[in-house]
Amino acid sequence: MNLNEYQNYIVPFIIVGFLVWRFLRLKKVKSTLPGLIENGAIIVDVRSRSEFQQGSRPGSLNIPLDEIDSRSKELDRQKTIVLCCASGARSGMASGILKKNGFQNVVNAGPWTNTV
């Protein structure tokens, strides 16, 4: 095969690689979650209030993404903050906001169903 033929496989290979990485990362988070909770971690669901009311992990806090910056002072900086949402995108953004605000122990759990 010449170089041009390999180019047809680059994008699919990257996509498959990303999906495998995401699956393994979420699996690791799910396996460590019981220990984090046992040690006092706080689960924060950053979905909208209506999404949260339709289903959520018992005991989790609902702080929608658009409020996370202003309400971060409600969270204990000494505890691990486990963030979740519908897919992991909003919780990823919330993770960046909390880290910018000085939180050091922040975990993006991805979908809230990964925390159940």
C-alpha contacts under 8 A as a table, 3 or more apart, distances in Angstrom:
res1	aa1	res2	aa2	distance
1	M	5	E	6.07
1	M	6	Y	7.19
2	N	5	E	5.60
2	N	6	Y	6.86
3	L	6	Y	5.23
3	L	7	Q	6.56
4	N	7	Q	5.25
4	N	8	N	7.27
5	E	8	N	5.77
5	E	9	Y	7.68
6	Y	9	Y	5.49
6	Y	10	I	6.78
7	Q	10	I	5.33
7	Q	11	V	7.87
8	N	11	V	7.15
8	N	12	P	8.00
9	Y	12	P	5.60
9	Y	13	F	5.98
10	I	13	F	5.17
10	I	14	I	6.19
11	V	14	I	5.11
11	V	15	I	6.22
12	P	15	I	5.08
12	P	16	V	6.10
13	F	16	V	5.22
13	F	17	G	5.99
14	I	17	G	5.00
14	I	18	F	6.11
15	I	18	F	5.15
15	I	19	L	6.26
16	V	19	L	5.15
16	V	20	V	6.18
17	G	20	V	5.21
17	G	21	W	6.12
18	F	21	W	5.06
18	F	22	R	6.09
19	L	22	R	5.11
19	L	23	F	6.12
20	V	23	F	5.14
20	V	24	L	6.19
21	W	24	L	5.25
21	W	25	R	6.08
22	R	25	R	5.10
22	R	26	L	6.13
23	F	26	L	5.33
23	F	27	K	6.11
24	L	27	K	5.03
24	L	28	K	6.16
25	R	28	K	5.14
25	R	29	V	6.29
26	L	29	V	5.04
26	L	30	K	6.12
26	L	109	A	6.52
26	L	110	G	6.79
26	L	114	N	7.39
27	K	30	K	5.14
27	K	31	S	6.28
28	K	31	S	5.16
28	K	32	T	6.33
29	V	32	T	5.22
29	V	33	L	5.97
29	V	109	A	6.02
30	K	33	L	5.23
30	K	34	P	7.86
30	K	109	A	7.31
30	K	114	N	6.02
30	K	115	T	6.52
31	S	34	P	7.05
32	T	35	G	5.61
32	T	36	L	6.41
33	L	36	L	5.01
33	L	37	I	6.12
33	L	115	T	7.14
34	P	37	I	5.19
34	P	38	E	6.06
35	G	38	E	4.97
35	G	39	N	6.24
36	L	39	N	5.14
36	L	40	G	6.51
36	L	41	A	5.31
36	L	80	T	7.24
37	I	40	G	5.07
37	I	41	A	4.62
37	I	42	I	7.06
38	E	41	A	7.24
40	G	79	K	6.49
40	G	80	T	7.26
41	A	79	K	5.65
41	A	80	T	4.60
41	A	81	I	5.72
41	A	82	V	6.72
42	I	60	S	7.18
42	I	61	L	7.80
42	I	79	K	7.03
42	I	80	T	6.30
42	I	81	I	4.98
42	I	82	V	5.94
43	I	59	G	7.61
43	I	60	S	4.91
43	I	61	L	6.23
43	I	81	I	6.03
43	I	82	V	4.64
43	I	83	L	5.90
43	I	84	C	7.48
44	V	60	S	5.63
44	V	61	L	4.74
44	V	62	N	5.82
44	V	63	I	6.51
44	V	81	I	6.95
44	V	82	V	6.05
44	V	83	L	4.93
44	V	84	C	6.35
45	D	52	F	7.41
45	D	56	S	7.83
45	D	60	S	6.52
45	D	61	L	5.94
45	D	62	N	4.88
45	D	63	I	6.20
45	D	64	P	7.12
45	D	83	L	5.86
45	D	84	C	4.84
45	D	85	C	5.51
45	D	91	S	7.72
45	D	112	W	6.97
46	V	62	N	6.01
46	V	63	I	5.14
46	V	64	P	4.18
46	V	65	L	4.88
46	V	68	I	7.62
46	V	83	L	7.00
46	V	84	C	6.23
46	V	85	C	5.39
46	V	90	R	6.79
46	V	91	S	6.26
46	V	94	A	7.42
47	R	51	E	5.99
47	R	52	F	6.12
47	R	62	N	7.19
47	R	63	I	7.36
47	R	64	P	5.12
47	R	65	L	6.58
47	R	84	C	7.86
47	R	85	C	5.15
47	R	86	A	6.86
47	R	90	R	7.57
48	S	51	E	5.23
48	S	52	F	6.17
48	S	62	N	7.87
48	S	63	I	7.86
48	S	64	P	5.13
48	S	65	L	7.60
49	R	52	F	5.03
49	R	53	Q	6.16
49	R	62	N	6.98
49	R	64	P	6.90
50	S	53	Q	5.13
50	S	54	Q	6.42
51	E	54	Q	5.26
51	E	55	G	6.92
52	F	55	G	5.50
52	F	56	S	5.55
52	F	62	N	6.85
53	Q	56	S	6.95
56	S	60	S	7.27
56	S	112	W	6.73
56	S	113	T	7.72
57	R	60	S	5.66
57	R	112	W	6.85
57	R	113	T	7.43
57	R	115	T	6.63
57	R	116	V	5.72
63	I	67	E	6.24
63	I	68	I	5.96
63	I	71	R	7.54
64	P	67	E	5.41
64	P	68	I	6.29
65	L	68	I	5.18
65	L	69	D	7.97
65	L	90	R	6.61
65	L	91	S	7.67
65	L	93	M	7.91
65	L	94	A	6.19
66	D	69	D	7.32
67	E	70	S	5.56
67	E	71	R	5.92
68	I	71	R	5.16
68	I	72	S	5.57
68	I	94	A	6.69
68	I	97	I	7.51
68	I	98	L	7.74
69	D	72	S	5.45
69	D	97	I	6.36
69	D	98	L	7.13
69	D	101	N	7.82
70	S	73	K	7.25
71	R	74	E	5.64
71	R	75	L	7.76
72	S	75	L	5.54
72	S	98	L	6.98
72	S	101	N	7.80
73	K	76	D	7.57
76	D	79	K	5.64
77	R	80	T	7.62
77	R	102	G	7.75
77	R	103	F	5.58
77	R	104	Q	7.54
77	R	105	N	7.88
78	Q	105	N	7.79
79	K	105	N	6.87
80	T	104	Q	7.99
80	T	105	N	4.68
80	T	106	V	5.75
80	T	107	V	7.38
81	I	105	N	6.23
81	I	106	V	4.82
81	I	107	V	6.19
82	V	106	V	5.98
82	V	107	V	4.72
82	V	108	N	6.00
82	V	109	A	6.27
83	L	91	S	5.32
83	L	92	G	7.86
83	L	94	A	7.40
83	L	95	S	7.07
83	L	106	V	7.40
83	L	107	V	6.06
83	L	108	N	4.95
83	L	109	A	5.71
83	L	110	G	7.26
84	C	87	S	7.97
84	C	88	G	6.32
84	C	90	R	7.74
84	C	91	S	5.09
84	C	108	N	6.28
84	C	109	A	5.29
84	C	110	G	5.10
84	C	111	P	5.45
84	C	112	W	4.89
84	C	115	T	7.72
85	C	88	G	5.70
85	C	89	A	7.47
85	C	90	R	6.13
85	C	91	S	5.59
85	C	110	G	6.28
85	C	111	P	5.07
85	C	112	W	5.26
86	A	89	A	7.85
86	A	90	R	7.83
86	A	110	G	7.27
86	A	111	P	4.66
86	A	112	W	6.04
87	S	90	R	7.51
87	S	110	G	5.67
87	S	111	P	4.55
87	S	112	W	7.82
88	G	91	S	5.19
88	G	92	G	5.92
88	G	108	N	7.03
88	G	109	A	6.98
88	G	110	G	3.58
88	G	111	P	5.25
89	A	92	G	5.09
89	A	93	M	6.47
89	A	110	G	7.30
90	R	93	M	5.03
90	R	94	A	6.12
91	S	94	A	4.86
91	S	95	S	6.01
91	S	108	N	5.87
91	S	109	A	7.60
91	S	110	G	6.47
92	G	95	S	5.04
92	G	96	G	6.57
92	G	108	N	5.89
92	G	110	G	7.61
93	M	96	G	5.22
93	M	97	I	6.44
94	A	97	I	5.00
94	A	98	L	6.17
95	S	98	L	5.25
95	S	99	K	6.13
95	S	106	V	6.24
95	S	107	V	7.14
95	S	108	N	6.53
96	G	99	K	5.15
96	G	100	K	6.08
97	I	100	K	5.07
97	I	101	N	6.30
98	L	101	N	4.91
98	L	102	G	6.48
98	L	103	F	5.43
98	L	106	V	7.52
99	K	102	G	5.14
99	K	103	F	4.74
99	K	104	Q	6.07
99	K	106	V	7.28
100	K	103	F	7.28
103	F	106	V	6.71
109	A	112	W	7.25
109	A	114	N	6.54
109	A	115	T	6.91
110	G	114	N	6.74
111	P	114	N	5.45
111	P	115	T	7.58
112	W	115	T	5.41
112	W	116	V	7.21
113	T	116	V	5.43
